[in-house]
Amino acid sequence: MKEKKVKFPGPDHPISIERNPGRVVVSIAGHVIADTRNALTLREAAYSPVQYIPREHVDFTQLEKTDHATYCPYKGDCNYYSVPAGGEKSVNAVWTYEDPYPTVAQIKGHVAFYPDRVDEIAEQLPASRELSKSSLSKVGE
């Protein structure tokens, strides 16, 4: 078995994780899949920010674990879930690093969503009363 290459964040590939001060709601096909005020925003290099949502704020009854898996040299092994209510567009729409590398250990116990595989990832900031769509995308696979 080939050994997986491990990389560390640095000036050439920065990664930061901060608590999102707002509320994040993920919906698809008229169903709220996730709703939290405890999301973590992960920023990685030139990728769009990604909202990582605590597992306890995700409705796993609406998700189906898949066999799909990927590897990120900065974060580790990644597992996926589909959202059956979303049909074909929502296959492998949700990802999680169940045992992330120590440099990103904060995302353990969290999941993230591909914005193009759900209907909406909305952020409501504390000073705002309206939900606005985020332009989020999957961090490098």
PyMOL commands that place a pseudoatom at each C-alpha (Angstrom):
pseudoatom trace, name=CA, resn=MET, resi=1, chain=A, elem=C, hetatm=0, pos=[0.000, 0.000, 0.000]
pseudoatom trace, name=CA, resn=LYS, resi=2, chain=A, elem=C, hetatm=0, pos=[1.336, 3.415, -0.975]
pseudoatom trace, name=CA, resn=GLU, resi=3, chain=A, elem=C, hetatm=0, pos=[1.965, 5.783, 1.931]
pseudoatom trace, name=CA, resn=LYS, resi=4, chain=A, elem=C, hetatm=0, pos=[-0.142, 8.942, 1.825]
pseudoatom trace, name=CA, resn=LYS, resi=5, chain=A, elem=C, hetatm=0, pos=[1.700, 12.229, 1.570]
pseudoatom trace, name=CA, resn=VAL, resi=6, chain=A, elem=C, hetatm=0, pos=[1.006, 14.607, 4.463]
pseudoatom trace, name=CA, resn=LYS, resi=7, chain=A, elem=C, hetatm=0, pos=[1.356, 18.367, 3.984]
pseudoatom trace, name=CA, resn=PHE, resi=8, chain=A, elem=C, hetatm=0, pos=[1.268, 21.156, 6.536]
pseudoatom trace, name=CA, resn=PRO, resi=9, chain=A, elem=C, hetatm=0, pos=[-0.384, 24.551, 6.148]
pseudoatom trace, name=CA, resn=GLY, resi=10, chain=A, elem=C, hetatm=0, pos=[2.055, 27.404, 5.712]
pseudoatom trace, name=CA, resn=PRO, resi=11, chain=A, elem=C, hetatm=0, pos=[2.604, 30.669, 3.847]
pseudoatom trace, name=CA, resn=ASP, resi=12, chain=A, elem=C, hetatm=0, pos=[2.271, 28.924, 0.473]
pseudoatom trace, name=CA, resn=HIS, resi=13, chain=A, elem=C, hetatm=0, pos=[-0.932, 27.098, 1.503]
pseudoatom trace, name=CA, resn=PRO, resi=14, chain=A, elem=C, hetatm=0, pos=[-2.555, 28.766, 4.531]
pseudoatom trace, name=CA, resn=ILE, resi=15, chain=A, elem=C, hetatm=0, pos=[-5.472, 27.219, 6.402]
pseudoatom trace, name=CA, resn=SER, resi=16, chain=A, elem=C, hetatm=0, pos=[-7.412, 29.027, 9.113]
pseudoatom trace, name=CA, resn=ILE, resi=17, chain=A, elem=C, hetatm=0, pos=[-10.448, 27.948, 11.106]
pseudoatom trace, name=CA, resn=GLU, resi=18, chain=A, elem=C, hetatm=0, pos=[-12.654, 30.418, 12.954]
pseudoatom trace, name=CA, resn=ARG, resi=19, chain=A, elem=C, hetatm=0, pos=[-16.024, 30.209, 14.652]
pseudoatom trace, name=CA, resn=ASN, resi=20, chain=A, elem=C, hetatm=0, pos=[-18.739, 31.701, 12.447]
pseudoatom trace, name=CA, resn=PRO, resi=21, chain=A, elem=C, hetatm=0, pos=[-20.585, 34.309, 14.549]
pseudoatom trace, name=CA, resn=GLY, resi=22, chain=A, elem=C, hetatm=0, pos=[-23.797, 33.855, 12.567]
pseudoatom trace, name=CA, resn=ARG, resi=23, chain=A, elem=C, hetatm=0, pos=[-26.384, 31.186, 11.927]
pseudoatom trace, name=CA, resn=VAL, resi=24, chain=A, elem=C, hetatm=0, pos=[-25.873, 28.748, 9.032]
pseudoatom trace, name=CA, resn=VAL, resi=25, chain=A, elem=C, hetatm=0, pos=[-28.850, 26.908, 7.502]
pseudoatom trace, name=CA, resn=VAL, resi=26, chain=A, elem=C, hetatm=0, pos=[-28.543, 24.281, 4.756]
pseudoatom trace, name=CA, resn=SER, resi=27, chain=A, elem=C, hetatm=0, pos=[-31.633, 23.256, 2.807]
pseudoatom trace, name=CA, resn=ILE, resi=28, chain=A, elem=C, hetatm=0, pos=[-32.560, 21.041, -0.105]
pseudoatom trace, name=CA, resn=ALA, resi=29, chain=A, elem=C, hetatm=0, pos=[-35.857, 20.058, -1.698]
pseudoatom trace, name=CA, resn=GLY, resi=30, chain=A, elem=C, hetatm=0, pos=[-37.794, 22.039, 0.903]
pseudoatom trace, name=CA, resn=HIS, resi=31, chain=A, elem=C, hetatm=0, pos=[-36.035, 20.317, 3.820]
pseudoatom trace, name=CA, resn=VAL, resi=32, chain=A, elem=C, hetatm=0, pos=[-33.671, 21.899, 6.323]
pseudoatom trace, name=CA, resn=ILE, resi=33, chain=A, elem=C, hetatm=0, pos=[-30.722, 19.514, 6.556]
pseudoatom trace, name=CA, resn=ALA, resi=34, chain=A, elem=C, hetatm=0, pos=[-28.611, 21.565, 8.978]
pseudoatom trace, name=CA, resn=ASP, resi=35, chain=A, elem=C, hetatm=0, pos=[-29.202, 24.565, 11.227]
pseudoatom trace, name=CA, resn=THR, resi=36, chain=A, elem=C, hetatm=0, pos=[-26.527, 25.867, 13.589]
pseudoatom trace, name=CA, resn=ARG, resi=37, chain=A, elem=C, hetatm=0, pos=[-25.094, 28.877, 15.349]
pseudoatom trace, name=CA, resn=ASN, resi=38, chain=A, elem=C, hetatm=0, pos=[-21.854, 26.947, 15.945]
pseudoatom trace, name=CA, resn=ALA, resi=39, chain=A, elem=C, hetatm=0, pos=[-20.396, 26.569, 12.450]
pseudoatom trace, name=CA, resn=LEU, resi=40, chain=A, elem=C, hetatm=0, pos=[-16.681, 26.811, 11.833]
pseudoatom trace, name=CA, resn=THR, resi=41, chain=A, elem=C, hetatm=0, pos=[-15.467, 28.705, 8.769]
pseudoatom trace, name=CA, resn=LEU, resi=42, chain=A, elem=C, hetatm=0, pos=[-12.433, 27.064, 7.191]
pseudoatom trace, name=CA, resn=ARG, resi=43, chain=A, elem=C, hetatm=0, pos=[-10.397, 29.191, 4.799]
pseudoatom trace, name=CA, resn=GLU, resi=44, chain=A, elem=C, hetatm=0, pos=[-7.808, 27.371, 2.736]
pseudoatom trace, name=CA, resn=ALA, resi=45, chain=A, elem=C, hetatm=0, pos=[-5.402, 28.989, 0.280]
pseudoatom trace, name=CA, resn=ALA, resi=46, chain=A, elem=C, hetatm=0, pos=[-7.358, 30.503, -2.640]
pseudoatom trace, name=CA, resn=TYR, resi=47, chain=A, elem=C, hetatm=0, pos=[-10.456, 28.306, -2.170]
pseudoatom trace, name=CA, resn=SER, resi=48, chain=A, elem=C, hetatm=0, pos=[-13.788, 29.800, -1.132]
pseudoatom trace, name=CA, resn=PRO, resi=49, chain=A, elem=C, hetatm=0, pos=[-14.550, 29.586, 2.606]
pseudoatom trace, name=CA, resn=VAL, resi=50, chain=A, elem=C, hetatm=0, pos=[-16.335, 26.432, 3.761]
pseudoatom trace, name=CA, resn=GLN, resi=51, chain=A, elem=C, hetatm=0, pos=[-18.796, 26.160, 6.651]
pseudoatom trace, name=CA, resn=TYR, resi=52, chain=A, elem=C, hetatm=0, pos=[-18.203, 23.091, 8.827]
pseudoatom trace, name=CA, resn=ILE, resi=53, chain=A, elem=C, hetatm=0, pos=[-21.321, 22.291, 10.841]
pseudoatom trace, name=CA, resn=PRO, resi=54, chain=A, elem=C, hetatm=0, pos=[-21.335, 20.256, 14.070]
pseudoatom trace, name=CA, resn=ARG, resi=55, chain=A, elem=C, hetatm=0, pos=[-22.772, 16.778, 13.473]
pseudoatom trace, name=CA, resn=GLU, resi=56, chain=A, elem=C, hetatm=0, pos=[-25.343, 17.284, 16.244]
pseudoatom trace, name=CA, resn=HIS, resi=57, chain=A, elem=C, hetatm=0, pos=[-26.878, 20.142, 14.215]
pseudoatom trace, name=CA, resn=VAL, resi=58, chain=A, elem=C, hetatm=0, pos=[-27.311, 18.020, 11.077]
pseudoatom trace, name=CA, resn=ASP, resi=59, chain=A, elem=C, hetatm=0, pos=[-30.397, 15.878, 10.401]
pseudoatom trace, name=CA, resn=PHE, resi=60, chain=A, elem=C, hetatm=0, pos=[-28.692, 12.583, 9.562]
pseudoatom trace, name=CA, resn=THR, resi=61, chain=A, elem=C, hetatm=0, pos=[-32.084, 10.933, 8.997]
pseudoatom trace, name=CA, resn=GLN, resi=62, chain=A, elem=C, hetatm=0, pos=[-32.066, 12.820, 5.670]
pseudoatom trace, name=CA, resn=LEU, resi=63, chain=A, elem=C, hetatm=0, pos=[-28.564, 11.648, 4.721]
pseudoatom trace, name=CA, resn=GLU, resi=64, chain=A, elem=C, hetatm=0, pos=[-27.218, 8.375, 3.365]
pseudoatom trace, name=CA, resn=LYS, resi=65, chain=A, elem=C, hetatm=0, pos=[-23.560, 7.391, 3.844]
pseudoatom trace, name=CA, resn=THR, resi=66, chain=A, elem=C, hetatm=0, pos=[-21.818, 6.435, 0.595]
pseudoatom trace, name=CA, resn=ASP, resi=67, chain=A, elem=C, hetatm=0, pos=[-18.715, 4.417, -0.252]
pseudoatom trace, name=CA, resn=HIS, resi=68, chain=A, elem=C, hetatm=0, pos=[-17.105, 7.453, -1.881]
pseudoatom trace, name=CA, resn=ALA, resi=69, chain=A, elem=C, hetatm=0, pos=[-13.878, 8.571, -0.194]
pseudoatom trace, name=CA, resn=THR, resi=70, chain=A, elem=C, hetatm=0, pos=[-11.118, 11.034, -1.008]
pseudoatom trace, name=CA, resn=TYR, resi=71, chain=A, elem=C, hetatm=0, pos=[-7.862, 12.128, 0.549]
pseudoatom trace, name=CA, resn=CYS, resi=72, chain=A, elem=C, hetatm=0, pos=[-6.537, 15.624, 1.261]
pseudoatom trace, name=CA, resn=PRO, resi=73, chain=A, elem=C, hetatm=0, pos=[-2.847, 15.830, 2.209]
pseudoatom trace, name=CA, resn=TYR, resi=74, chain=A, elem=C, hetatm=0, pos=[-3.677, 18.777, 4.519]
pseudoatom trace, name=CA, resn=LYS, resi=75, chain=A, elem=C, hetatm=0, pos=[-6.749, 17.335, 6.249]
pseudoatom trace, name=CA, resn=GLY, resi=76, chain=A, elem=C, hetatm=0, pos=[-6.710, 13.532, 5.856]
pseudoatom trace, name=CA, resn=ASP, resi=77, chain=A, elem=C, hetatm=0, pos=[-9.244, 10.917, 4.734]
pseudoatom trace, name=CA, resn=CYS, resi=78, chain=A, elem=C, hetatm=0, pos=[-12.658, 12.231, 3.750]
pseudoatom trace, name=CA, resn=ASN, resi=79, chain=A, elem=C, hetatm=0, pos=[-15.993, 10.373, 3.805]
pseudoatom trace, name=CA, resn=TYR, resi=80, chain=A, elem=C, hetatm=0, pos=[-19.237, 11.340, 2.082]
pseudoatom trace, name=CA, resn=TYR, resi=81, chain=A, elem=C, hetatm=0, pos=[-23.016, 11.332, 2.399]
pseudoatom trace, name=CA, resn=SER, resi=82, chain=A, elem=C, hetatm=0, pos=[-25.752, 11.842, -0.169]
pseudoatom trace, name=CA, resn=VAL, resi=83, chain=A, elem=C, hetatm=0, pos=[-29.084, 13.605, 0.338]
pseudoatom trace, name=CA, resn=PRO, resi=84, chain=A, elem=C, hetatm=0, pos=[-31.696, 11.339, -1.309]
pseudoatom trace, name=CA, resn=ALA, resi=85, chain=A, elem=C, hetatm=0, pos=[-34.346, 14.110, -1.331]
pseudoatom trace, name=CA, resn=GLY, resi=86, chain=A, elem=C, hetatm=0, pos=[-32.108, 16.121, -3.658]
pseudoatom trace, name=CA, resn=GLY, resi=87, chain=A, elem=C, hetatm=0, pos=[-31.909, 13.418, -6.320]
pseudoatom trace, name=CA, resn=GLU, resi=88, chain=A, elem=C, hetatm=0, pos=[-28.893, 13.007, -8.593]
pseudoatom trace, name=CA, resn=LYS, resi=89, chain=A, elem=C, hetatm=0, pos=[-27.504, 16.482, -7.898]
pseudoatom trace, name=CA, resn=SER, resi=90, chain=A, elem=C, hetatm=0, pos=[-27.132, 15.627, -4.207]
pseudoatom trace, name=CA, resn=VAL, resi=91, chain=A, elem=C, hetatm=0, pos=[-25.028, 12.486, -4.526]
pseudoatom trace, name=CA, resn=ASN, resi=92, chain=A, elem=C, hetatm=0, pos=[-21.961, 12.851, -2.274]
pseudoatom trace, name=CA, resn=ALA, resi=93, chain=A, elem=C, hetatm=0, pos=[-23.156, 16.343, -1.324]
pseudoatom trace, name=CA, resn=VAL, resi=94, chain=A, elem=C, hetatm=0, pos=[-21.841, 16.171, 2.240]
pseudoatom trace, name=CA, resn=TRP, resi=95, chain=A, elem=C, hetatm=0, pos=[-18.309, 15.462, 3.402]
pseudoatom trace, name=CA, resn=THR, resi=96, chain=A, elem=C, hetatm=0, pos=[-16.566, 14.927, 6.700]
pseudoatom trace, name=CA, resn=TYR, resi=97, chain=A, elem=C, hetatm=0, pos=[-13.074, 14.307, 8.004]
pseudoatom trace, name=CA, resn=GLU, resi=98, chain=A, elem=C, hetatm=0, pos=[-13.793, 11.823, 10.769]
pseudoatom trace, name=CA, resn=ASP, resi=99, chain=A, elem=C, hetatm=0, pos=[-10.178, 11.770, 11.963]
pseudoatom trace, name=CA, resn=PRO, resi=100, chain=A, elem=C, hetatm=0, pos=[-8.578, 14.960, 10.570]
pseudoatom trace, name=CA, resn=TYR, resi=101, chain=A, elem=C, hetatm=0, pos=[-4.897, 15.754, 10.893]
pseudoatom trace, name=CA, resn=PRO, resi=102, chain=A, elem=C, hetatm=0, pos=[-3.891, 17.656, 14.062]
pseudoatom trace, name=CA, resn=THR, resi=103, chain=A, elem=C, hetatm=0, pos=[-3.425, 20.969, 12.192]
pseudoatom trace, name=CA, resn=VAL, resi=104, chain=A, elem=C, hetatm=0, pos=[-7.190, 21.001, 11.428]
pseudoatom trace, name=CA, resn=ALA, resi=105, chain=A, elem=C, hetatm=0, pos=[-8.407, 18.980, 14.431]
pseudoatom trace, name=CA, resn=GLN, resi=106, chain=A, elem=C, hetatm=0, pos=[-11.189, 21.550, 15.073]
pseudoatom trace, name=CA, resn=ILE, resi=107, chain=A, elem=C, hetatm=0, pos=[-13.236, 20.157, 12.138]
pseudoatom trace, name=CA, resn=LYS, resi=108, chain=A, elem=C, hetatm=0, pos=[-13.526, 16.735, 13.769]
pseudoatom trace, name=CA, resn=GLY, resi=109, chain=A, elem=C, hetatm=0, pos=[-17.190, 16.031, 14.465]
pseudoatom trace, name=CA, resn=HIS, resi=110, chain=A, elem=C, hetatm=0, pos=[-18.285, 18.456, 11.719]
pseudoatom trace, name=CA, resn=VAL, resi=111, chain=A, elem=C, hetatm=0, pos=[-19.622, 18.092, 8.178]
pseudoatom trace, name=CA, resn=ALA, resi=112, chain=A, elem=C, hetatm=0, pos=[-19.616, 20.402, 5.171]
pseudoatom trace, name=CA, resn=PHE, resi=113, chain=A, elem=C, hetatm=0, pos=[-21.823, 20.702, 2.080]
pseudoatom trace, name=CA, resn=TYR, resi=114, chain=A, elem=C, hetatm=0, pos=[-21.064, 21.313, -1.601]
pseudoatom trace, name=CA, resn=PRO, resi=115, chain=A, elem=C, hetatm=0, pos=[-23.035, 24.490, -2.394]
pseudoatom trace, name=CA, resn=ASP, resi=116, chain=A, elem=C, hetatm=0, pos=[-23.928, 23.257, -5.892]
pseudoatom trace, name=CA, resn=ARG, resi=117, chain=A, elem=C, hetatm=0, pos=[-25.358, 19.983, -4.534]
pseudoatom trace, name=CA, resn=VAL, resi=118, chain=A, elem=C, hetatm=0, pos=[-27.837, 21.567, -2.100]
pseudoatom trace, name=CA, resn=ASP, resi=119, chain=A, elem=C, hetatm=0, pos=[-30.402, 24.289, -2.740]
pseudoatom trace, name=CA, resn=GLU, resi=120, chain=A, elem=C, hetatm=0, pos=[-28.971, 26.799, -0.303]
pseudoatom trace, name=CA, resn=ILE, resi=121, chain=A, elem=C, hetatm=0, pos=[-26.305, 27.389, 2.313]
pseudoatom trace, name=CA, resn=ALA, resi=122, chain=A, elem=C, hetatm=0, pos=[-27.552, 30.537, 4.017]
pseudoatom trace, name=CA, resn=GLU, resi=123, chain=A, elem=C, hetatm=0, pos=[-25.732, 32.609, 6.586]
pseudoatom trace, name=CA, resn=GLN, resi=124, chain=A, elem=C, hetatm=0, pos=[-27.547, 34.948, 8.925]
pseudoatom trace, name=CA, resn=LEU, resi=125, chain=A, elem=C, hetatm=0, pos=[-25.123, 37.301, 10.607]
pseudoatom trace, name=CA, resn=PRO, resi=126, chain=A, elem=C, hetatm=0, pos=[-25.972, 38.509, 14.117]
pseudoatom trace, name=CA, resn=ALA, resi=127, chain=A, elem=C, hetatm=0, pos=[-26.697, 42.084, 12.963]
pseudoatom trace, name=CA, resn=SER, resi=128, chain=A, elem=C, hetatm=0, pos=[-28.775, 40.910, 9.979]
pseudoatom trace, name=CA, resn=ARG, resi=129, chain=A, elem=C, hetatm=0, pos=[-32.346, 39.696, 9.927]
pseudoatom trace, name=CA, resn=GLU, resi=130, chain=A, elem=C, hetatm=0, pos=[-32.236, 38.231, 6.430]
pseudoatom trace, name=CA, resn=LEU, resi=131, chain=A, elem=C, hetatm=0, pos=[-30.620, 35.034, 5.267]
pseudoatom trace, name=CA, resn=SER, resi=132, chain=A, elem=C, hetatm=0, pos=[-28.274, 35.462, 2.336]
pseudoatom trace, name=CA, resn=LYS, resi=133, chain=A, elem=C, hetatm=0, pos=[-26.801, 32.804, 0.082]
pseudoatom trace, name=CA, resn=SER, resi=134, chain=A, elem=C, hetatm=0, pos=[-23.138, 32.121, 0.544]
pseudoatom trace, name=CA, resn=SER, resi=135, chain=A, elem=C, hetatm=0, pos=[-20.848, 31.486, -2.362]
pseudoatom trace, name=CA, resn=LEU, resi=136, chain=A, elem=C, hetatm=0, pos=[-19.098, 28.524, -0.816]
pseudoatom trace, name=CA, resn=SER, resi=137, chain=A, elem=C, hetatm=0, pos=[-17.275, 25.675, -2.475]
pseudoatom trace, name=CA, resn=LYS, resi=138, chain=A, elem=C, hetatm=0, pos=[-15.556, 22.447, -1.536]
pseudoatom trace, name=CA, resn=VAL, resi=139, chain=A, elem=C, hetatm=0, pos=[-12.069, 22.809, -0.210]
pseudoatom trace, name=CA, resn=GLY, resi=140, chain=A, elem=C, hetatm=0, pos=[-9.446, 20.990, -2.301]
pseudoatom trace, name=CA, resn=GLU, resi=141, chain=A, elem=C, hetatm=0, pos=[-9.759, 17.290, -2.726]
for i in range(1, 141): cmd.bond("trace and resi %d" % i, "trace and resi %d" % (i + 1))
show_as sticks, trace
zoom trace
